[in-house]
């Protein structure tokens, strides 16, 4: 006969691992109870999240998280990033090097070129909006309004009047007499399609010499009777050699920054 099974003592390390989730769950339950009752939490550190009502702070917090998550996409649409990254991908397509350079390198280069292009605009945003807000002299709403003005000036300097008029008509707004009459929600898409147009024009000019090399190589292979030899494989080293001899990356970076 076997004796009764001995109970193992509780593992203290397991409690230490579970202590933080239990505390966080308890805090979340208390906060949920306080919100349901329409009361503010007793913790002073959570007081700034609340407005006149208990739920207002949570609404603002969720709005802040949503804004932070959408910030990269918004910044990509109101800066030169869209045009730069498309042109760089056109270069890689023209070379025919598949995944060389990799996407990480292409996007990283586009980001740093965007920083060069947008440096004067970022400087204005820092001086007019961020520094006064960090020093406590203006509110967050006023800082957002001030930060919007340099970005709008940048977009107005590069948007096409035809694109702007198109979106003004589609928005069924009265014809704008000044820049202040054009809302940002109309300016941004007009700026984006103008950047896409400029990027595709630049991509056409970039692809043209590579297409010429492909045609010459294909004609030479056909004339030599080497039909089984893929022209793309033969043209690839010639295109890479041409791009390197022309110092293509430096020329491309200089042209993109100057055109920005």
C-alpha positions, 0 to 999 in steps of 0.5 A: 500500500502506498502512502498518501501523496506528499504535497510539494511546497509552492515554488516561490519563483513561480509566485514572483513570475506571476506577481506582476501580471496579478498586480497589473490585472488588479490595477486594471480591474480597479480602473475599470470599476472606477470608470464604470462608477464615474469616479476618478482613480485615487492614484495621482499619477493617473489624474492627467488622463481624466477630464471633467468626466471619468471616460474622457481621459481614456478617450484621449488616451486611445486617441493618442495611441491611434495618432502615434500608430498612424504617424509613420503613414501620415509623415510619409504622405506629407514629406518627400519620402513617397517620391524618394522611395519610389524612385529608388525602387525604380532604380533597383527594377531597372538594374534587374538585381531582384532583391539587391539592395534589400528593401531595408537598405532602400527604405532606410536610404529613403528615410535619411534622404527625406531627413536631408530634404525636410531639414529646413521644415523640421527646423521650423517645426522645432523652433515654432512648435516643439520648443515652446511646448516642451518649455510649457509656454503653449498647449499641445493643441497650439503646438499641433497648429503651429507644427502644421504651418511649415508642413503646409508651406512645404506641400504648397510649394510642390503641389500642382494647381491642377491636382489641388483644383481637382480635390477642391472640386471633389470636396465640393468646397468653394473655390479657395482664394488664399492658401488658408482657405484650403483645408489640410485634408484636401492639400495632402492627397493633392500633394501625394498624387503630385509626388507620385507623378514626379516619381514616375517621370523620374522612374521613366528617365531612369529605366530608359537607358537600362531598357536600351541595354536590354534591347541591344543585348537581346538583339546581339544574342538573337543575331548570334543564334544563342536563342537559349541564352536568357538576355536578362542574365547577359544584360545584368553585368553590363547594366551594373557596370554602367551604373557603377562607372557613372557613379549612379548612387551619388548622382541619384542622391544629389538629384533627389536632394536638390529636387526636393 
